[in-house]
Amino acid sequence: MKALEVTGTIDEKGQLLLDRPLTAENYGPVRIIVLFEEPTDDVEDDPDDTPVEEVKASLRKALQEAKAGQTRPISELWERIDAE
């Protein structure tokens, strides 16, 4: 069995609307599992929720620093990670 993950919404008629068309090699019957997002009371920051513009700005800065030779040895970076 092969799995394919896509996102979508359920409309007021209970119909599943996919956000994009499926690209499948085989056509025929399928099994569908619907996972609902559950509201949480936790207000923890999700590291994947960084705005795209902020990520782009960080990458631009890192590229400029690398071009200017402002880099650190990888061993130093690993030491900082191991210390945490």
N, C-alpha and C positions, 0 to 999 in steps of 0.2 A: 504494500500500500504506500502511496506517495502523498505527502501533505503539502499544501500550499496555503500560505497565510496572506489574507487580504483584509482590508478594513471596509466598513460600510455602516449603514444606518438602517434602522427599521422604521418604516413610515407609519402613519396613523392607521393604515389598513393591514398592518402586520407583514407587509412585503419587505423583503431584504433587498436593499439597494447597495450595490458594491461601488466603492470609490473609483475603481478602474476595472476595465475588462480583464477577464481571466485569460492567461496564455497557457492553454493546455495542449498537450500532445495527443491525448486520448479524449474522446467525447463519449458520454454515456452517463449512467447513474453515478451519483456522488453521495457521500455522507457529510453532513454539515454540523459543526459544533459551534454554537453561538456563545461567546464570552462577553458578559456585560461588565462595563467599568463600574466598580462599586465606589460610592462616595466615601471619603475618609475624613476623619476628624484631625488627622495629623497634618501639620503645616510644614512638614520637613521639605527642604529644598531637594528637588530631584536634579542630579547633576546633568541629566539629559535635557533639562528645560532651559539651557542657556540660549538666549536669543541668537539667531543666526548672525545678525550684524556684529554682535559682541565676539562671536567665534571668528568671523572674518577679520575683524580688527586685530585680534590676538595673533592670528596667523600672519597677517601683514607685518606686525611688529616683530614677530619671531624671524620672519624671512629677512627683514632689514638688519636685525642683529646678526644673523648668520652671515649675510653678505659683508658686514662690517668686521667680521672676525670676532665678534663678541660671543664666544661660545665657551662651554665648560666641558671638561673631560667627562665621558660617560661614567667613569668610576666614581667621580664626585657626586653625580646625580644619584647613582645607586646607593651610595653611603647615606645620602639624605633620606632616601626611601626606606632603607633598612632601619634607620634611627626612629622612624615613626612606628 
